[in-house]
Amino acid sequence: GKPSFYGEPREKLLRFVKWVCSDEGRKAGCAEVDPKRIFILGFSDGATLGLELATTRRFAGCVLCSNGFTGDLPELAKTKLKDLPVWVFHCADDAIFPVKCGDKLVAALKSVSSRDVVRYTRYDQDQEGFTGSVRGHSTGITASRQPG
């Protein structure tokens, strides 16, 4: 079968972003992009990947929705993420990843940021009306509707 997304090197995604911003990307039909204004949005497991990619500092900031990272953020990651704008979304009734994942991430990021760049939107209930086994795990949709 096909290898999983997680088997793919993260560098492939970063090379793609670099290509989109290049003359070669524009020749291929990509719009002109200011590489200093690219944000990354990750939802669920993608939020964990988005956080990892944000440590490269190739993004102006990130939006992380329903992140499932349960461990402690390593000191090296905290150092690399210091003062990077991050907006975290999570829902207290998330049936897939507990809201404590979002709470813990925000606390870790705020502990190293010297500026007010970490924002947390924590909902009590699912904003999209999801129920059952996916209840509360819709913050990716909710975040994409935010005005900024």
C-alpha positions as CSV (number, residue, x, y, z in Angstrom):
1,G,0.0,0.0,0.0
2,K,0.8,3.7,0.1
3,P,3.0,5.1,2.9
4,S,1.1,7.1,5.4
5,F,1.3,10.9,5.5
6,Y,3.3,10.6,8.7
7,G,6.0,8.6,6.8
8,E,6.5,11.5,4.5
9,P,9.3,13.8,5.4
10,R,8.2,17.2,6.7
11,E,10.9,18.7,4.5
12,K,8.6,17.9,1.5
13,L,6.0,20.3,2.8
14,L,8.5,23.0,3.5
15,R,10.0,22.6,0.0
16,F,6.5,22.9,-1.5
17,V,5.9,26.2,0.4
18,K,9.3,27.5,-0.8
19,W,8.5,26.5,-4.4
20,V,5.1,28.3,-4.3
21,C,6.9,31.5,-3.3
22,S,9.6,31.1,-6.0
23,D,9.8,32.4,-9.6
24,E,9.4,28.8,-10.7
25,G,6.1,28.6,-8.7
26,R,4.8,31.8,-10.3
27,K,5.8,30.5,-13.8
28,A,3.7,27.4,-13.0
29,G,0.7,29.6,-12.2
30,C,1.0,30.3,-8.4
31,A,0.0,33.7,-7.3
32,E,2.8,36.0,-6.0
33,V,3.2,35.2,-2.3
34,D,5.1,37.1,0.4
35,P,6.9,34.3,2.3
36,K,6.9,36.5,5.4
37,R,3.1,36.5,5.5
38,I,2.4,32.7,5.3
39,F,0.5,31.2,8.2
40,I,-0.1,27.5,8.8
41,L,-3.4,26.1,10.0
42,G,-3.6,22.6,11.4
43,F,-6.6,20.6,12.6
44,S,-6.5,17.5,14.8
45,D,-3.3,15.5,14.1
46,G,-2.6,18.2,11.5
47,A,-2.4,20.7,14.4
48,T,0.4,18.7,15.9
49,L,2.2,18.7,12.6
50,G,1.5,22.4,12.2
51,L,3.1,23.0,15.5
52,E,6.1,21.0,14.5
53,L,6.4,22.9,11.2
54,A,6.1,26.2,13.0
55,T,9.3,25.4,14.9
56,T,11.1,26.0,11.6
57,R,10.2,29.7,11.8
58,R,9.3,29.6,8.1
59,F,5.8,30.8,8.9
60,A,4.6,34.1,10.3
61,G,2.4,32.3,12.8
62,C,0.0,29.4,13.1
63,V,-3.6,28.4,13.9
64,L,-3.9,25.1,15.8
65,C,-7.3,23.5,16.1
66,S,-8.1,20.5,18.4
67,N,-4.5,19.6,18.8
68,G,-3.8,16.1,20.2
69,F,-0.3,16.4,21.5
70,T,-0.4,15.0,25.0
71,G,3.2,15.3,26.1
72,D,5.2,18.2,27.5
73,L,6.4,20.6,24.8
74,P,10.2,20.1,24.7
75,E,12.4,23.0,25.7
76,L,13.9,23.2,22.3
77,A,10.4,23.5,20.7
78,K,9.5,26.3,23.2
79,T,12.7,28.2,22.3
80,K,11.9,27.9,18.6
81,L,8.3,29.0,19.1
82,K,9.0,31.9,21.4
83,D,7.1,35.0,20.4
84,L,5.6,33.4,17.3
85,P,1.9,34.3,16.9
86,V,-0.2,31.2,17.7
87,W,-4.0,31.0,17.9
88,V,-5.2,27.8,19.5
89,F,-8.8,26.5,19.3
90,H,-10.2,23.7,21.4
91,C,-13.5,22.6,22.7
92,A,-14.1,21.3,26.3
93,D,-16.4,18.5,25.0
94,D,-13.9,17.3,22.4
95,A,-14.5,13.5,22.2
96,I,-11.3,12.8,20.3
97,F,-8.6,14.9,21.9
98,P,-9.2,16.2,25.4
99,V,-9.2,20.0,25.9
100,K,-6.3,19.6,28.3
101,C,-4.1,19.2,25.2
102,G,-5.0,22.7,24.2
103,D,-4.8,24.0,27.7
104,K,-1.3,22.5,28.2
105,L,0.0,23.8,24.8
106,V,-1.2,27.3,25.5
107,A,0.3,27.4,29.0
108,A,3.7,26.2,27.5
109,L,3.7,28.8,24.7
110,K,2.7,31.6,27.1
111,S,5.4,30.6,29.5
112,V,8.1,31.5,26.9
113,S,6.5,34.4,25.0
114,S,7.6,37.8,26.1
115,R,4.8,39.4,23.9
116,D,1.1,38.8,23.9
117,V,1.1,36.6,20.8
118,V,-0.6,33.5,22.1
119,R,-4.4,33.5,21.7
120,Y,-6.7,30.8,23.0
121,T,-10.3,30.3,22.0
122,R,-11.7,27.6,24.2
123,Y,-15.4,26.7,23.7
124,D,-17.5,24.9,26.2
125,Q,-19.5,23.0,23.6
126,D,-19.2,22.1,19.9
127,Q,-19.9,25.2,17.8
128,E,-20.9,23.2,14.7
129,G,-23.4,20.8,16.3
130,F,-21.3,17.7,16.0
131,T,-22.4,14.8,18.2
132,G,-21.5,11.3,19.1
133,S,-17.9,10.1,18.5
134,V,-16.8,13.4,16.9
135,R,-18.6,15.8,19.4
136,G,-16.5,18.8,20.1
137,H,-13.9,18.0,17.4
138,S,-15.0,20.7,14.9
139,T,-12.9,23.6,15.8
140,G,-11.1,23.5,12.4
141,I,-14.4,24.5,10.8
142,T,-15.1,27.1,13.5
143,A,-11.6,28.6,13.3
144,S,-11.8,29.0,9.5
145,R,-14.9,31.2,9.9
146,Q,-13.2,33.6,12.3
147,P,-12.6,37.1,11.0
148,G,-9.0,37.3,12.3
